[in-house]
């Protein structure tokens, strides 16, 4: 009888530990989705900023942006040999990085 109680207690303890571990992984994953979304929209904003600067001023300048939600973004523009411009922007939030690129041809 004592062996049965010990085995049943060990089984319940193992099931509880596994359930707790899976819950922790789900919480981390949901937090990473939030950071991923913040980083993506930060990169998109930096890219739009870079394209707006080109439209308004005719030039391209390195950009670094900081947002109120804690995300940051950088963007740069590289002229290519055929006269087009390669715009690259990176968004950062937490440990997540998202990168966008577009090429503006003339």
Secondary structure, 3 states (H helix, E strand, C coil): CHHHHHHHHHHHHHHHHHHHHHHHHHHHHHHHHHHHHHHHHHHHHHHHHHHHHHHHHCCCCCEEEECCCCCEEEEEEEECCCCCEEEEEEEEECCEEEEEEEEECC
